[in-house]
């Protein structure tokens, strides 16, 4: 199923719009709209990754988290060994 889309007006710097139009004219991107959509998706993905990394750094200092993770790894040691490195 495709994501539902909504129209949203945003104010962008003129030089960015000019560059996007140029890229669309040269068929580097399908359209200005698609270029903006790709940029927003890439930004959101990068921010989520950044947040995940920050959370993992915080968790590394949490003794209870480390114990749970170590216990879980030990619990699956046998199952992981049976796979022979393939999933």
Residue pairs with C-beta under 8 A, 6 or more apart in sequence:
10 36
12 36
17 32
20 29
20 32
20 35
20 36
21 32
23 29
23 35
24 30
24 31
24 32
24 34
24 35
29 35
29 38
59 65
59 66
60 66
